[in-house]
Amino acid sequence: MNLDGRFLALASMGLAAAIGMTGCSNEPTQTALPAGSTVVALGDSLTYGYGANTETAYPVVLAELSEWRVVNAGVNGDTSADVLTRVNEITEQHPDLVLLGVGGNDVLQRIAPDTTRANIIETIDTLQSKNIDVVLIAEPHLSTSALFGKASDNPLYEEISEAEGIPLYSDGWSTVLSDDALKSDKIHANAAGYRQFAEGLHEYLTEQGLAR
């Protein structure tokens, strides 16, 4: 091959590489879960939808938005320890994703934060040991002062998210529970609040590449 031929070959290879790199840069970093995927919303009364009709609970709204099959595994009054005792039932359903939101009742019952942290981490580890992806949902401090003012997330969730390396949806419940128009009582949402939460969560999951 002469010099001109070598130059043309190298130029062609460079152009192909550039096209390949451009194509890769436009690809999503994670494949979104398709319609019909099984997603479990695991948690307490905020997951269950207490304070409104169960048909307006956030898992129902999320199912509408995502076209997933979203199982509502929220139980009124559940603590992190209660959810941990149920986690094996969840793994047996072989979900594609678990949305984990629990811990508010631990605060109300004055359970030690270290105990709550350990229970949530063990729940996450159990799910991940079965190759189930987890998104952690932050819940607000439910102290007496927070009940009558602006709610804020318990910092425990950010600590767990960083330690476990999993996505954290933050400020969703704190925003809802800071707005009287979105609450059915001091610590639960109404139908409008659950819808707002679901819409915010869906937007977050879309940003994470999990939803469309």
Residue pairs with C-beta under 8 A, 6 or more apart in sequence:
1 9
28 209
29 209
30 208
30 209
30 210
31 209
32 206
32 209
32 210
32 211
32 212
33 39
33 66
33 68
33 96
33 97
33 210
33 211
35 66
35 67
35 68
36 67
36 68
36 69
37 68
37 69
37 96
37 97
38 68
38 69
38 71
38 93
38 94
38 95
38 96
39 62
39 66
39 68
39 69
39 70
39 71
39 95
39 96
39 97
39 98
39 99
40 70
40 71
40 73
40 90
40 93
40 95
40 97
40 98
40 99
41 47
41 58
41 59
41 62
41 70
41 71
41 72
41 73
41 74
41 98
41 99
41 101
42 73
42 74
42 83
42 86
42 87
42 90
42 98
42 99
42 100
42 101
42 102
42 123
43 73
43 74
43 75
43 78
43 83
43 99
43 100
43 101
43 102
43 137
44 74
44 75
44 76
44 77
44 78
44 79
44 83
44 101
44 102
44 104
44 105
45 51
45 74
45 75
45 76
45 77
45 78
45 105
45 188
46 58
46 74
46 101
46 104
46 139
46 173
46 188
46 189
47 57
47 58
47 59
47 72
47 73
47 74
47 99
47 101
48 54
48 57
48 72
48 74
48 75
48 76
49 56
49 57
49 58
49 59
49 60
49 72
49 74
49 194
50 76
50 184
50 188
51 183
51 184
51 185
51 188
51 189
51 190
52 184
52 189
52 190
52 191
52 193
52 194
53 191
54 60
54 72
56 191
56 194
56 195
57 72
57 74
57 194
58 194
58 195
58 197
58 198
58 201
59 70
59 71
59 72
59 74
59 198
60 70
60 72
61 194
61 195
61 198
61 199
62 68
62 70
62 198
62 201
62 202
63 69
63 70
65 198
65 199
65 202
65 211
66 202
66 205
66 211
66 212
68 211
71 93
71 95
73 86
73 90
75 82
75 83
75 86
77 105
78 86
78 102
78 105
79 102
79 103
79 105
79 106
79 109
79 111
79 116
79 119
80 102
80 103
80 106
80 111
80 115
80 116
80 119
80 120
80 123
81 111
81 115
81 119
83 100
83 102
83 119
83 123
84 119
84 122
84 123
84 126
87 123
87 126
87 127
88 126
90 98
90 127
91 126
91 127
91 130
91 132
94 130
94 132
95 132
96 132
96 133
97 132
97 133
97 134
97 135
97 210
98 127
98 132
98 133
98 134
98 135
99 134
99 135
99 137
99 169
99 201
100 120
100 123
100 124
100 127
100 134
100 135
100 136
100 137
101 136
101 137
101 138
101 139
101 173
102 120
102 123
102 139
103 116
103 120
103 139
103 154
103 156
103 157
104 139
104 140
104 142
104 187
106 113
106 115
106 116
107 141
107 142
107 143
107 154
108 142
108 187
113 156
116 156
117 156
117 159
117 160
120 136
120 156
120 160
121 160
121 163
121 164
124 134
124 136
124 160
124 164
124 166
125 164
127 134
128 134
128 164
133 210
134 164
134 166
135 166
135 167
135 168
135 169
135 205
135 208
135 210
136 157
136 160
136 161
136 164
136 166
136 167
136 168
136 169
137 157
137 168
137 169
137 172
137 173
137 201
138 153
138 154
138 157
138 158
138 168
138 169
138 170
138 171
138 172
138 173
138 174
139 153
139 154
139 157
139 173
140 146
140 151
140 152
140 153
140 154
140 173
140 174
140 177
141 151
141 152
141 153
141 154
142 151
142 187
146 152
147 186
147 187
148 186
149 178
150 174
150 178
151 173
151 174
151 175
151 177
151 178
152 174
153 170
153 171
153 173
153 174
157 168
157 170
158 168
158 170
160 168
161 167
161 168
167 204
167 208
169 200
169 201
169 204
169 205
172 197
172 200
172 201
172 204
173 189
173 197
175 196
175 200
176 182
176 183
176 189
176 193
176 196
176 197
177 183
177 187
177 189
177 193
179 193
181 192
182 189
182 190
182 192
182 193
182 196
183 189
183 190
183 193
184 190
184 193
189 196
189 197
202 211
205 211
206 212
